[in-house]
Amino acid sequence: MAQVYPFRAFRYNPSRAPFDRVLTQPYDKISSEMQEKYYAADPHNLIVVEKGRAYPGDTPQNSVYTRAEAAIEDWIRNQVVVRDPAPAFYACTQEYIVPGTEERHTRRGFIGAGKLEEYSAGVVFRHEHTLSGPKADRLELLRHTKTHTGQLFMLYSDAEKRIDTILAEAESAASPATEMRDEYGVVHRLWAIAEPERVAAIQKAMEDQKLVIADGHHRYETALNYRNERRTRAGKIDPDAPYERVMMTFINTRSEGLTILPTHRVAARVHDFSWSGVRRYLEPWFAAEEFPFSGSGERSEAKKKFLAKLTGAREKRAIGVYPAAGGQKRAFYVLTLREGVNLAQLLPNVSPLQRELDVVLLHEGILEPALGITPQAVTAEANLTYEREALAALDAVDSGRAQIAFLLNPCDVEQVMKVAAAGEVMPQKSTDFFPKLLSGITMYRAE
């Protein structure tokens, strides 16, 4: 059972640090350009902690980690960051437009302190593998700051929407304590819920829930490693110690506004690449619909039809393909599984659950056997790069940076839940939950 607790969050004092100048995107989404923008925005911007600058002369005594620690302590001492007076859950909403569309949605959830559980306990489930590099960096940062500034994005499933009802009531009863628009046009709002009856009702509704990590696998495993270090140092297990818990944002998969974007694949440096050869290999498995063009005017119309077909053929297991010109007429292609194809034969080393995922169909049924891109090459990023925007993936081919682009439809959240609950993991960058959760909107001290 999931154990979640209210906590006294540290939050920016808006009179000293306006939210729109100090909150950041998650550390793994911060480019070098964004880092510079955040540094220029405000001296109290969370970037100093979340992803500080490294300098050539850094030493163990003066590093990104020691500077982050000094910044947090200085902000608390000078009330730039202040602690809430009472333990609370925090209702949060994100109002956004789905990229590439005019669809406006509002995603609702709440922030709490969740008990850290080993995956073997069957309470918290992952859907992705993690890499050692980011975990080592985050652990060293946590050792110094003893503060969780980034959110763990956790999914649970409650068809009755019991907690959503409580959150909506709290939102309608008061103005938000935090409200800001981020660089992607997403409006973030936050309300504190400290009333004992509401707190108890949320805890009760979460008791029977399984939690799946949507975003934040590295942060979760870092928190586990930190907890284990602290347990060893203390020589005992204290279930009430702050480091036994970690800050989480909980989103109900049954509520409105949960969006997963596809992450498209762009391949380069493929030895002896030949689209005609790839097509011949795939012929027994996939039907290919072609959208040819010659000039720019034809290309625009072909691209429009191609993208519409890709979306419309989602139930047929569709994958979009755009190969570089190889002497033949240029064209976009939509591959769909042929009627009656035996997926167990096509994907013999893949579980039945994962055979239903388009991203697995692409990796196991096309990239490796037809292009020779092995799982090891994928991990090393030797051939593949990733693009959120379809047009950026297509441009990579047109510019000569790639030999071929593969476009995917988004994964379904229920598929993510089923794969994770079965103890399985999906390929890297299988899901892109949008929008991201802001870092620094609440902070949790794991002292």
C-alpha positions in Angstrom: 0.0 0.0 0.0 1.2 3.5 -0.8 2.0 5.6 2.3 1.8 9.4 1.6 2.2 12.2 4.1 1.7 15.9 4.3 4.9 17.9 4.9 6.0 21.4 5.6 7.3 22.5 2.3 10.0 25.1 1.8 8.7 27.6 -0.8 10.0 30.7 -2.4 8.9 34.0 -0.7 7.4 35.9 -3.6 8.2 39.2 -2.1 11.9 38.4 -2.3 11.9 36.0 -5.3 9.1 36.3 -7.9 8.1 32.8 -9.0 8.5 33.5 -12.7 12.1 34.5 -12.2 13.3 31.6 -9.9 11.5 28.4 -10.8 13.0 26.1 -13.4 12.3 23.1 -15.6 13.6 19.7 -14.3 17.4 19.4 -14.4 17.5 16.9 -17.2 15.5 19.2 -19.5 17.7 22.2 -18.9 19.9 22.9 -21.9 23.1 25.1 -21.7 21.1 28.0 -23.2 18.3 27.6 -20.6 20.9 27.4 -17.9 22.4 30.8 -18.9 18.9 32.3 -19.2 18.0 31.1 -15.7 21.3 32.5 -14.2 20.5 35.9 -15.8 16.9 35.9 -14.5 17.5 36.3 -10.8 20.4 35.7 -8.3 18.0 33.4 -6.4 17.0 31.3 -9.4 17.0 27.6 -8.5 19.4 26.9 -11.3 22.2 27.5 -8.8 21.0 24.3 -7.0 19.2 22.3 -9.7 22.0 22.5 -12.3 24.8 24.9 -11.3 27.7 26.0 -13.4 30.9 23.9 -13.3 34.2 25.8 -13.5 37.7 24.6 -14.6 39.1 25.4 -11.2 36.5 23.6 -9.2 37.7 21.5 -6.2 35.9 19.3 -3.7 35.8 22.3 -1.4 34.4 24.6 -4.0 32.2 22.8 -6.5 28.7 22.8 -8.0 27.6 20.8 -4.9 29.1 23.1 -2.3 27.8 26.2 -4.0 24.3 24.6 -4.2 24.5 23.8 -0.4 25.6 27.4 0.4 22.8 28.9 -1.7 20.1 26.8 0.0 21.3 27.7 3.4 21.7 31.4 2.6 18.1 31.5 1.1 16.6 29.9 4.2 18.6 32.1 6.5 17.5 35.3 4.7 13.9 34.1 4.1 14.2 34.0 0.4 12.9 30.5 0.9 10.5 30.0 3.8 9.0 26.9 5.4 5.2 26.6 5.6 3.8 26.7 9.2 1.9 23.4 9.1 2.2 20.1 7.3 0.2 20.1 4.1 -0.5 18.4 0.8 -0.3 20.7 -2.1 -2.9 20.7 -4.9 -1.4 21.7 -8.2 -2.8 22.3 -11.7 -1.1 22.9 -15.0 -3.1 24.5 -17.8 -1.5 24.0 -21.2 -1.9 23.6 -24.9 -0.8 20.3 -26.4 2.2 21.0 -28.7 1.3 21.1 -32.4 -2.4 21.4 -31.7 -4.9 23.9 -30.4 -6.1 21.5 -27.6 -6.2 23.1 -24.2 -6.1 20.9 -21.1 -5.8 21.2 -17.4 -3.9 18.5 -15.5 -4.6 18.2 -11.8 -2.6 16.4 -9.0 -1.2 16.9 -5.6 2.3 17.0 -4.0 3.1 15.0 -0.9 5.9 13.1 0.8 5.8 9.4 -0.3 7.4 6.6 1.6 10.4 5.3 -0.2 9.9 1.6 -1.2 12.2 -0.9 -2.9 10.8 -2.0 -6.2 10.6 -5.5 -4.8 8.0 -4.4 -2.3 5.4 -4.1 -5.1 4.3 -0.6 -4.3 6.4 1.6 -6.5 7.1 0.5 -10.1 9.4 1.8 -12.8 8.9 1.7 -16.5 12.4 2.7 -17.6 16.0 1.7 -16.9 18.2 4.3 -15.3 21.8 5.3 -16.1 24.5 5.5 -13.4 25.9 8.9 -14.4 22.8 11.0 -13.5 22.3 9.1 -10.3 25.8 9.8 -9.1 25.4 13.5 -9.8 22.1 13.7 -8.0 23.3 11.7 -5.0 26.3 14.0 -4.5 24.0 17.0 -4.7 21.6 15.5 -2.2 24.4 14.8 0.2 25.3 18.4 0.2 21.9 20.2 0.1 19.8 17.5 1.9 16.9 19.0 -0.1 14.7 17.6 -2.8 14.0 20.5 -5.2 12.7 18.5 -8.2 9.4 16.6 -8.4 8.9 12.9 -8.8 6.0 12.4 -11.3 4.0 9.5 -10.0 0.9 7.9 -11.5 -1.9 6.2 -9.7 -5.3 4.9 -10.9 -8.6 5.8 -9.2 -11.7 5.5 -11.3 -13.8 7.1 -8.5 -11.7 10.2 -8.6 -11.9 10.6 -4.8 -8.8 12.7 -4.5 -9.6 14.8 -7.6 -12.8 15.8 -5.9 -11.0 17.0 -2.8 -8.4 18.9 -4.8 -11.1 20.7 -6.8 -12.9 21.7 -3.6 -9.6 23.1 -2.2 -8.9 25.0 -5.4 -12.4 26.6 -5.5 -12.2 27.7 -1.8 -9.1 29.9 -2.1 -6.8 31.8 -4.5 -3.6 29.9 -5.4 -0.6 30.4 -3.3 1.6 30.1 -6.4 0.7 31.1 -10.0 3.0 31.5 -12.9 3.4 30.9 -16.6 6.6 29.1 -17.7 8.6 29.4 -20.9 6.4 26.9 -22.7 3.2 28.8 -22.0 2.1 26.4 -19.2 0.3 28.1 -16.3 1.2 26.4 -13.0 -0.9 26.9 -9.8 -0.5 25.6 -6.3 -2.8 25.5 -3.2 -1.8 24.3 0.3 -4.2 21.7 1.9 -3.7 21.5 5.6 -7.2 20.8 6.9 -7.0 17.6 8.9 -10.1 16.0 7.4 -8.9 16.6 3.8 -5.4 15.4 4.7 -6.8 12.2 6.2 -9.2 11.6 3.3 -6.3 11.9 0.8 -4.2 9.5 2.8 -7.0 7.0 3.1 -7.7 7.1 -0.7 -4.1 6.5 -1.5 -3.7 3.4 0.8 -4.7 0.9 -1.8 -2.8 2.4 -4.7 0.1 1.2 -6.7 2.5 3.9 -7.9 4.2 4.1 -11.3 7.1 6.5 -11.9 6.2 8.5 -15.0 9.2 10.9 -14.8 12.0 10.9 -12.3 13.4 7.4 -12.2 16.9 8.7 -11.5 15.7 11.0 -8.7 13.7 8.1 -7.1 16.7 5.7 -7.1 18.9 8.5 -5.9 16.5 9.1 -2.9 16.7 5.3 -2.2 20.5 5.4 -2.2 20.5 8.4 0.1 18.0 6.8 2.4 20.2 3.7 2.7 23.3 5.8 3.4 21.5 7.6 6.2 20.2 4.4 7.6 23.8 3.0 7.7 25.0 6.2 9.4 22.2 6.1 12.0 22.6 2.4 12.6 18.9 1.8 12.7 15.7 2.3 10.7 13.6 5.3 11.9 10.3 5.2 9.8 9.6 8.8 10.7 13.0 10.2 9.6 12.6 12.7 6.7 15.0 10.8 4.5 12.6 7.8 4.6 10.3 9.8 2.3 10.7 11.8 -0.9 8.6 14.6 -2.5 6.2 13.3 -5.1 3.6 14.7 -7.4 0.7 12.3 -7.8 -1.5 12.3 -10.9 -4.6 10.1 -11.4 -4.5 8.3 -14.7 -8.3 8.4 -14.8 -8.5 12.2 -14.6 -8.6 14.6 -17.4 -5.5 16.3 -18.9 -2.9 13.6 -18.8 -0.9 13.9 -22.1 1.9 11.7 -23.4 3.8 13.0 -26.4 5.6 10.7 -28.8 9.4 10.8 -29.0 10.5 10.3 -32.6 13.7 8.5 -33.6 16.3 9.9 -36.0 19.0 7.5 -37.3 22.5 8.4 -38.7 25.8 6.7 -39.4 24.0 3.4 -40.3 26.5 1.2 -42.3 25.5 0.5 -45.9 22.1 2.2 -45.4 19.6 1.4 -48.2 15.9 2.3 -47.9 15.1 -0.1 -50.7 16.9 -2.9 -48.8 15.0 -2.0 -45.6 11.7 -2.1 -47.5 12.4 -5.5 -48.9 13.2 -6.9 -45.5 10.0 -5.4 -44.0 7.7 -6.4 -46.8 6.4 -9.7 -45.2 5.5 -7.8 -42.0 4.5 -4.3 -43.0 2.3 -2.7 -45.7 3.7 0.6 -46.8 1.7 3.6 -48.0 3.7 6.0 -50.0 3.3 9.8 -50.1 5.6 11.0 -52.9 6.6 14.5 -53.8 9.1 16.4 -56.0 8.9 20.2 -55.4 8.4 22.1 -52.2 4.7 22.6 -52.9 4.1 18.9 -53.4 6.2 18.2 -50.3 4.0 20.3 -48.1 0.8 18.6 -49.3 2.4 15.1 -49.0 3.6 15.8 -45.5 0.2 16.9 -44.4 -1.4 13.7 -45.7 1.4 11.6 -44.3 1.0 13.0 -40.8 -2.7 12.7 -40.9 -2.4 9.0 -42.0 0.0 8.2 -39.3 -2.4 9.6 -36.7 -5.4 8.0 -38.3 -3.8 4.5 -38.5 -2.8 4.4 -34.9 -5.0 1.3 -34.1 -3.3 -0.5 -37.0 0.2 -0.1 -35.4 1.5 2.6 -37.7 5.0 3.9 -37.9 6.0 6.9 -40.1 9.2 6.8 -42.1 11.1 9.5 -44.0 14.3 8.2 -45.7 17.0 10.4 -47.2 17.0 10.7 -51.0 18.9 7.8 -52.5 18.4 8.5 -56.2 14.7 7.6 -56.1 11.8 10.0 -55.9 11.4 11.6 -52.5 8.5 10.2 -50.4 7.1 9.8 -46.9 5.9 6.4 -45.9 3.5 5.0 -43.3 4.2 1.4 -42.3 1.3 -0.6 -40.8 1.3 -4.2 -39.6 -0.1 -6.6 -42.2 -3.4 -8.4 -41.3 -2.7 -11.6 -39.4 1.0 -11.0 -38.7 2.2 -13.3 -35.9 3.9 -10.9 -33.5 5.4 -13.8 -31.5 7.3 -14.8 -34.7 8.3 -11.2 -35.5 9.3 -10.4 -31.9 10.3 -13.7 -30.4 12.3 -12.3 -27.5 9.7 -9.8 -26.4 6.9 -10.2 -23.8 3.3 -10.2 -25.0 2.7 -6.9 -23.2 5.6 -5.2 -24.9 4.6 -6.5 -28.3 1.7 -4.1 -28.1 4.0 -1.1 -27.9 4.8 0.7 -31.2 8.2 1.8 -29.8 9.1 -1.8 -29.1 7.9 -2.8 -32.6 10.2 -0.1 -34.0 13.2 -1.1 -32.0 12.9 -4.9 -32.1 11.2 -5.3 -35.5 12.9 -2.6 -37.6 15.9 -0.9 -36.1 17.8 -3.9 -35.0 17.0 -6.5 -37.7 16.7 -4.2 -40.7 19.2 -1.4 -39.9 21.6 -3.2 -37.5 21.0 -0.8 -34.7 21.5 -3.0 -31.6 20.3 -2.2 -28.0 23.9 -1.6 -27.1 24.2 1.0 -29.9 20.9 2.6 -28.7 22.2 2.9 -25.1 25.5 4.4 -26.4 23.5 6.8 -28.7 25.8 5.7 -31.5 23.1 5.9 -34.2 19.9 7.3 -32.7 18.9 10.7 -31.6 15.5 11.8 -30.4 13.1 14.6 -31.3 9.8 15.6 -29.7 8.6 17.5 -32.7 7.8 15.6 -35.9 9.0 18.5 -38.1 12.4 18.6 -36.3 12.8 14.8 -37.1 12.0 15.4 -40.7 14.3 18.4 -40.9 17.2 16.2 -39.6 16.9 14.1 -42.8 16.5 17.2 -45.1 19.5 18.8 -43.6 21.7 15.7 -44.1 22.2 15.1 -40.4 20.3 11.9 -40.6 19.7 9.0 -43.0 16.2 8.2 -41.9 13.5 9.4 -39.4 10.9 7.2 -37.7 7.8 8.9 -36.4 5.7 7.3 -33.7 2.2 7.8 -32.3 2.1 8.5 -28.5 2.0 5.6 -26.1 -1.2 5.0 -24.1 -0.9 5.6 -20.3 -2.7 2.3 -19.6 0.0 0.5 -21.5 2.6 2.2 -19.4 0.8 1.1 -16.2 0.5 -2.5 -17.3 4.1 -2.9 -18.4 5.4 -1.3 -15.2 3.0 -3.3 -12.9 4.3 -6.5 -14.6 7.8 -5.6 -13.5 9.0 -4.9 -17.1 10.6 -1.8 -18.6 10.2 0.0 -21.9 12.9 1.3 -24.2 14.6 4.6 -23.4 12.5 7.7 -24.2 9.3 5.7 -24.8 7.2 8.3 -23.0 7.2 12.0 -22.8 4.7 13.2 -20.3 3.8 16.9 -21.0 4.0 19.3 -19.4 6.9 18.8 -17.0 6.7 19.6 -13.3 8.5 22.7 -12.3 11.4 22.4 -9.9 11.4 24.6 -6.8 7.6 25.0 -6.6 7.9 23.1 -3.3 11.0 21.8 -1.7 11.5 19.0 0.8 14.2 18.8 3.4 15.5 15.2 3.9 17.7 16.0 6.8 
